[in-house]
């Protein structure tokens, strides 16, 4: 093991506009264009849509969740199907969270060795350690796996955050060491990202980032943000992290997906995003539009023959009117959630494409300002 | 008004095999191949799928329900969208039930004039008469509308059935008269079917059929069967009806969609079918296969990498394994219901296609026997 290992995946920044980066994340299996938004398929499925739908929407990377999948159906079963790729018949990229975030919301018993927690499915006891998180994610076939981190719910006293940062570093070292002993088995086509912690404290964020860089990862995530703090509170610790992270490695902001947050984080040099926000909004009847979000179940849309977003003619939902979709919602027809999910994902992928183009054309600041005007 | 009116739609029987008929139901808008299975879009949507999906599956006719749509969102709103065609963006054929079946399940106040009932949505009082049923269905833009009938829940004393048959005839006459005064407004492109009642009594069935034929409809439905009686009990009253119905008009068996029932009814000369069975089965985790139905949520499918039906390679669900779909079901992922619905509809449309081919090749008896062996 050494931090001189050639990092995986191939990552190349091809254009910069202000702090924003336009790049490519290259695996043999698939190349993702960055900045990239990754829809969340917690249980190996993005709610209401299929892998075929994700392909048609042009998604590059689907997220899976280690915590949920290790419990149902279990990583051994998924491994027999050829990982999530074979299981869900999804042959672009898969990123899996380490499970840390979910486990720490369950008040686990934690010591230096790992975390013991009770399954939310059946109350059974389970253990997650940095090494086990690696093995589970290898079994899941993740192209990009996350190291097990310690993610204390915010707000928390500085002492708690500091302990979390220390243990995150300890676990990161063990997780990385274990991962590197296994990497050769996968022809170098598996990547592992470290996760910067440190709460809202810029200094602790930099300490955490340096510790991870010393270990050396294939990419770096910023975790433990976008958990209820304001956007203003989020920016400083984010920038503190990204300004010292290596420029030649991808940066991933975990759990962020609203348009204003996206442009702010892209401006801070982030390349990758995931969030349940667009799909959860959809299931609650909210459509994303260039004019902001609209709640389509409102009575005023009953007679509307306009599409969800008249300014987004490429939407896969555009053959149906607001009035029809509102009717489906109000009588509980499941097609509504699906139509809105397809729309919101397409809309967000389009925003990412517009961000990428604006970086290449060096007018990202303009798009950022426009986006903040509507969504800020 | 006269029963010498030219019937709509164009209907042509092109082949016969035993009692089974292969035909075409022709509207300017679309031509349906018969025998045809019509998926049920009660509230202007077939549950979990969209009109785009129905097109890709090759559906010819979608059902809508007058009772539900008159209450939510109301026929006036749908009319402003150009009927169900414009509302759901579905441009093949639409058949609407008159609402009689639903209304009679609500213990309505019925007299010769019509039926008064309480909405299951909000308890508000509504009235349905033969004339109003016509007007609502015209507003919904139905290509094929059903006359308001009296459908008493079975079993019922012969006296109740006889009264229902008499009132059905009375209402049919009024409904037809009202419809014919409106037909010219629609360039002759709207059809109205009568509904044969009579419970399980072959004699009453024939009385009812003759009364409707005397009035003269564009097609004839058999109603009030497939409501809990055995298949054996169903056959005699069905055959009593079809054997005297005009051979040059389409015949529609309301509410039947299981494979054994379908081949038996096709053998009795029925051309059209609808049922929630395949889509409801799908939402409960049941897949249709050439070997019979299987409940995919059973533990024995957890490790199966076979598709839902290995003998049906054209299934739109075939890229996913039984094991993956079972996982989606067991963790409550909505994609499961959609994948199974798409499969079951495709499977049933394929059965109808095999039935149509077997009639043309005059080997329907063989396919019927095969189907009954698995599904009987």
Interface residues (C-beta under 8 A of the other chain):
Chain A: X43 X44 X45 X46 X47 X48 X49 X50 X51 X52 X68 X72 X73 X77 X80 X81 X87 X88 X89 X302 X303 X305 X319 X320 X321 X323 X324 X327 X328 X330 X331 X333 X334 X335 X337 X338 X339
Chain B: X43 X44 X45 X46 X47 X48 X49 X50 X51 X52 X68 X72 X73 X77 X80 X81 X87 X88 X89 X302 X303 X305 X319 X320 X321 X323 X324 X327 X328 X330 X331 X333 X334 X335 X337 X338 X339
